[in-house]
């Protein structure tokens, strides 16, 4: 498939057909990573980060695996005092 680079404000852009977006599971507003490799522009869909709730993050945390003994002590200089 051949597409053209078009002027888009002060930048340039391409139009990605809907059937291509559907093939890679991307929708409008989705994020892409872009890199150049051996003279090619490679666009890769970004993997969506899972959102964890506080309960998810604290599940299974107990006094033995919390590692509270490894926490740094905050100094008054760091607090701006």
C-alpha positions in Angstrom: 0.0 0.0 0.0 1.3 3.4 -0.9 0.3 6.5 1.1 1.4 10.1 0.8 2.9 12.4 3.4 0.7 15.5 3.7 1.1 18.9 5.3 -0.7 19.1 8.6 -0.3 22.6 10.2 3.4 23.1 10.8 4.0 19.4 10.6 3.6 16.4 8.3 1.3 13.5 8.6 0.0 10.3 7.1 -3.5 8.8 7.1 -3.8 5.3 8.4 -6.8 3.5 6.9 -9.3 2.0 9.3 -8.8 -1.5 8.2 -5.1 -1.3 9.1 -5.9 0.1 12.5 -8.4 -2.8 13.0 -5.8 -5.3 12.1 -3.5 -4.2 14.9 -6.2 -3.5 17.4 -5.7 0.3 17.5 -8.4 2.9 17.6 -8.5 6.7 17.2 -6.6 8.3 20.1 -4.4 5.2 20.6 -0.7 5.7 21.2 2.1 4.6 18.9 5.8 4.2 19.4 7.8 5.5 16.5 11.4 4.7 15.6 13.7 4.7 12.6 15.6 1.5 11.8 17.7 1.0 8.6 16.0 3.9 6.8 12.5 2.7 7.7 9.9 4.4 9.9 8.4 1.8 12.3 5.2 2.5 14.1 4.3 0.1 16.9 1.1 0.2 19.0 1.9 1.0 22.7 0.8 -1.6 25.1 -1.8 -0.2 27.5 -0.6 0.0 31.0 -2.8 -1.8 33.5 -4.2 0.5 36.1 -3.9 -1.0 39.6 -6.0 0.1 42.5 -4.5 0.7 45.9 -6.1 -2.6 47.1 -4.5 -4.5 44.2 -1.1 -3.0 45.1 -1.4 -3.8 48.8 -2.9 -7.3 48.4 -0.6 -9.9 50.0 1.5 -7.2 51.8 2.3 -8.2 55.3 4.9 -7.4 58.0 7.3 -9.9 56.6 7.4 -8.8 52.9 6.7 -5.0 53.3 10.5 -4.2 53.6 9.7 -1.2 55.9 13.2 -1.7 57.3 14.7 -0.7 53.9 12.8 2.7 53.6 15.0 5.8 53.5 14.9 8.2 56.3 13.7 11.7 55.1 15.9 14.5 56.3 14.7 18.0 57.3 16.7 19.4 54.3 14.7 17.2 51.9 11.5 18.5 53.5 12.7 22.1 53.0 12.9 22.9 56.7 
